[in-house]
């Protein structure tokens, strides 16, 4: 199991488009992946409804936990998606 905390890069936070990219990547990884907003509870990162319900805004910090499969590669890919501004 690996984890990392990352700051959200998208100008408008983790809304529909960046959340879709993130949840699709989490689901495709074949790993168990959770995302947790600072002060919140961890949720299934492959569930777009659970991710959007977190209300994650630009600059918020979230912790990603990946368990199983190619953990480090999956974590690196997901961190890259979250730290990129998809609203440019």
C-alpha positions in Angstrom: 0.0 0.0 0.0 1.3 3.5 -0.9 -0.1 6.9 -0.3 0.6 10.5 -1.1 -1.0 13.9 -0.3 -1.4 16.2 -3.3 -2.8 19.7 -3.8 -5.6 20.0 -6.4 -4.4 21.9 -9.5 -7.7 22.4 -11.5 -8.8 26.0 -11.2 -12.4 25.0 -10.5 -11.6 22.0 -8.3 -12.5 18.4 -8.8 -15.7 19.0 -10.8 -17.2 16.8 -13.5 -14.5 16.7 -16.1 -11.4 16.3 -13.9 -13.3 14.0 -11.6 -14.2 11.8 -14.6 -10.6 11.6 -15.8 -9.5 10.7 -12.2 -12.2 8.1 -11.5 -11.7 6.4 -14.9 -7.9 6.1 -14.3 -8.6 4.8 -10.7 -11.0 2.2 -12.0 -8.7 1.1 -14.9 -5.8 0.6 -12.6 -7.2 -2.6 -11.2 -6.0 -1.5 -7.7 -8.1 -0.5 -4.7 -7.8 3.3 -4.6 -9.3 5.8 -2.1 -9.2 9.6 -2.0 -9.7 11.6 1.2 -10.0 15.3 1.5 -8.2 16.7 4.5 -10.6 16.4 7.4 -12.9 14.0 5.5 -13.4 10.3 5.2 -11.8 8.2 2.5 -14.0 7.2 -0.4 -13.7 4.9 -3.4 -11.7 6.8 -6.0 -13.4 4.9 -8.8 -16.8 6.3 -7.9 -17.5 9.6 -9.6 -20.4 10.3 -7.3 -18.4 9.7 -4.2 -15.5 11.9 -5.5 -17.7 14.8 -6.5 -19.6 14.6 -3.2 -16.3 15.4 -1.4 -16.6 19.0 -2.6 -12.9 19.2 -3.5 -11.8 22.7 -4.5 -8.8 24.2 -6.2 -5.9 24.2 -3.7 -7.4 21.6 -1.4 -5.2 18.8 -0.2 -6.3 15.2 -0.7 -4.6 11.9 0.2 -4.6 9.1 -2.3 -4.1 5.5 -1.1 -3.4 2.7 -3.7 -3.4 -0.9 -2.6 -2.6 -3.8 -5.0 -1.4 -4.0 -8.5 1.3 -1.7 -9.8 0.9 0.7 -6.8 3.6 3.2 -7.4 2.9 3.7 -11.1 -0.8 4.0 -10.4 -0.2 6.5 -7.6 2.1 8.6 -9.8 -0.5 8.7 -12.6 -3.3 9.7 -10.3 -1.2 12.4 -8.6 -0.3 13.8 -12.0 -4.0 14.0 -12.9 -4.9 15.8 -9.7 -2.1 18.3 -9.8 -2.7 19.3 -13.4 -5.1 22.2 -14.2 -7.6 20.6 -16.5 -9.5 24.0 -16.7 -6.8 25.8 -18.8 
